[in-house]
Amino acid sequence: MADERRTGPRKRPGAAPRRPRYRSAPLVLAGLNIVLFGVFFVWPGSLGLIYSFTDYTGIGTYDFIGLANYEKLFGDPTFYQALVRSLLYTVLSVPLVYVMSLTVASLLVSKYAKGGSVAKIVFFFPWLISPIVAGVVWRWMFGESFGFVNYVVTELGNDPLAWQTNADLALMVVVMAATWGGTAFNMLIFIAALKNVPRAYYEAAEIDGANAWQRFRHITLPSIAPTSFLVVLLSSLGAMKEFAMVQALNGGGPGTSNVMLTQYIYETGFKRADVGYASAVSMVLMVILLSIALLQMWVNRRRAE
């Protein structure tokens, strides 16, 4: 009995070995994700790639026309205007989202902050609002003849600003709305990263006489560098694909001066029924997004080395 307690119960001769429990669970979960990835990404992407070489209109049959859509695309000034506006919007909005998210997260994790739980709910609220609803709200706020902002401006004795008819001001409104909406989610990511920075680093820096800015620059920023890279990458990709909020806020106006690439794809494919050409633009946008991701990954790898 003593030997059996030490070595465990003896196996019966000829009995099948016991298999570890839950061996099939990872396979099932991985298989489900592979199926979803194939259905919602690989299959639509493959169709888009095929359609980009055709004259498909969304109904009926189509004919293969080779690279005609791409030749038309690279000679289309409207495409270049949408591309430049999308890149400008990304360059303006991503740094603002990064700074605002990190600032709010730093304030909320500070040991001097009061009411942090309530503040987190308040700052996270914009993420719960649909981008279309957010676009409509900001459109009401910055309406030229009925907006709250122009009402305040006129009450202060100034002329109302052309938030909807001036292309640059209209773009600024979109950037501000994107910053307001994008801060919430990135704030949570930064809060998690900031809480993982060892307190001992700050205590040692305080003993050495480092002020708040020096501690933030030499301890906080290097410690959250991987998180910063993730936030910048996701924000950049999201900005280049922005559609719903811009469509609800100003529809790419005034006129077509603020039409983004995704709006250009939508209008070309659904309003003009030129699915083949819209698919070609989508493929170019995918290449641009992959280039942005690979470039940022290369820069991050070089910095890490």
Secondary structure, DSSP 8 states (H G I E B T S, - for coil): -HHHHHH-----TT------TTSHHHHHHHHHHHHHHIIIIIHHHHHHHHHTTB---SSS---B-TTHHHHHHHT-HHHHHHHHHHHHHHHHHHHHHHHHHHHHHHHHHSTT-SSHHHHHHHHHHHHHS-HHHHHHHHHHHT-TTT-HHHHHHHHTT-----TTTSHHHHHHHHHHHHHHHHHHHHHHHHHHHHHTS-HHHHHHHHHTT--HHHHIIIIIHHHTHHHHHHHHHHHHHHHHT--HHHHHHTTT-STTTT--HHHHHHIIIIIS--HHHHHHHHHHHHHHHHHHHHHHHHHHHHHH-
